[in-house]
Amino acid sequence: MFFDFLSVEFYLIVIISIFNAFLINMCLNRGFVALQLGEYKNKSYFEYFKDTFYQYFGRIVFICALSLCFSIFVCLIFGVLEISLYLTFVSIVAYIYYVLDFIDKDKTREKRTELKFTKRFLRLYVLNLILNFIISYFLLVISVNYIDYLMYGMVCLTLPLSFFVLPLSNLILKPFERLIKLNYKRKAKKKLSSYPNLVKIAITGSYGKTSTKFILKTILSAKYNVCASPSSYNTPMGLTKTILNNLEPYHDIFIAEMGASVKNDIKELCDLVNPSIGIITAVGNSHLKTFKTMENLKKTKFQLVESVQSLNGLMVFNADNETACDFYKMAKCNKLSTSTVNFNTDTFAMDIVMNESGTSFTLYTKKGFCKCSTKLVGRHNIENILLAVSVAIELNLSLKEIQKAIQLLEPIKHRLELKKQDNYYILDDAFNSNAVGAKNALEVLSHFKGKKIVVTPGIVELGDDAFEENLKFAKRVARVADVCIVVNKVNELAFKQGLEDKIKSYYAKNFNNAIYYLREELEKDACVLFENDLPDNFI
């Protein structure tokens, strides 16, 4: 019955099953992206779809229902007219049409993250393809033999099932992937140990990690050969890949950005790198949705301090952040503090002046002081510079070398990047957002003289704190800006309450819609702040 190689139906079912498996994988583009964004954790996958359950999964169920109705209708017609049942395969025509239409529309949707065609993705793709082929084949065989009013239309049921097949595929591959990961990590640790004179620096915090990393790399490069993890590579596999592919024998320093979304993430990264110098940028309520409590978040971030302590290394803390300040007091190792407001710290800045062309300030260190200027804007960028300078001083860079490097710093893409476009300014802070970063961005915006426009979805991934934090953010926007364009509905209620009609406001359903409103408001010397960008699961 299941493998009748002499039957025409067998080959027809195989062809339909193969075609359907590929269709399903194409439909699950968002699912694959969700797993990649969530580091291939099934929990992240289901959370990803939670916010778009009716918009996405609901459409899939609707397609399935319509296709089944068409299938039943076709099968009944063929049955009544006693036409050959082989022809009932046309009952899946509607299904194929609806699915292809769904795929086509999904390709044109607004999205921020594209699939990365890694080896792990390809393994998952192939296994998911095989499982969906098997399910399609057996459902079709059963329906063709026992359910006359469905026949080939039974294939429609595989689409909603596929949302559970994908995490199942991921689960099956997990032990295999763990072995691959352990092998790569072993190779990376072995490579690091072969460079005994390499200075290893780790940077963590709720925000400011990537900016501080690039600033530190630029400054240290004035004297040393520096290897730093590219972009926002801050996961175990991201750092492993950097070590294996980018680190060379001539490098003097390795800078590792360390991210965390759940408990003990930092410990895993420290066990890989074993840093002798650590930097805590700032600790806030980012990723509280996954950490659940601030206590979990703080304990995880403090794991960097514990690791550096065990090696009798050096820790540098941003004293402008309350939690980082607490960490400084708790640390039992060589330690330094930096500040833009507390002049009793080891490294601090005074006379900070911001304008449309950048920021100037006076830098005070153990080696003396000097006047500095940078293209970077925002007080938080000065905080990041001070952290980098503290490490540079400990690694014997001169004030002159540091001063010149600070002047050469380039704005980091999407991190309060100031750009002049036609006759107006853009403050691009779209990479991500947090309460402190948003506050700093608004402070920079306040220095511009023309019309001030804020385009934002608010701050996301804050768990239970989301409404309160966005309410505060909206009130700050109302004090600084002339116009606010709120993107998506995720924080719409908080902004409506926070703005209180004090400034002109728009509520856009997506980013493209927001640009339409923005064009209506642009004028000469206006400044547009793009604050935060929504992850794909909110779109």
Protein Blocks (a to p, Z undefined) as FASTA:
>chain_A
ZZcckbmklmmmmmmmmmmmmmmmmmmmmmmmmmmmnoopaklmmmmmmmmmmmmmmmmm
mmmmmmmmmmmmmmmmmmmnopafklmmmmmmmmmmmmmmmmmmmmmpccfbdcdddfkl
mmmmmmmmmmmmmmmmmmmmmmmmmmmknmmmmmmmmmmmmmmmmmmmmmmmmmmmmmmm
mmmmmmmmmmmmmmmmbccdddedjehklmmmmmmmmmmmmmpccdddehjbfbfklmmm
mmmmmmcfklmbdcdddddfbehklmmmmmmnopabdcdfbdcfehklmnopaklmmmmm
mmmmmmmmmnopaddddfkbmklmmmmmmpccddddddfkbckbfbdcehiacdfkbccd
ddddfkbccddddfbecjklmmmmmmmmmmmmmnopafklmmmmmmmpccdehiapacde
hjbccddfkkbccfklmmmmmmmmmmpmbdcddddebjehkljmlmmmmmmmmmmmmmmm
mbdcdehjklmmmmmmmnnomaccdddfbfklmmmmmmmmgcehiacddehjadfklZZ
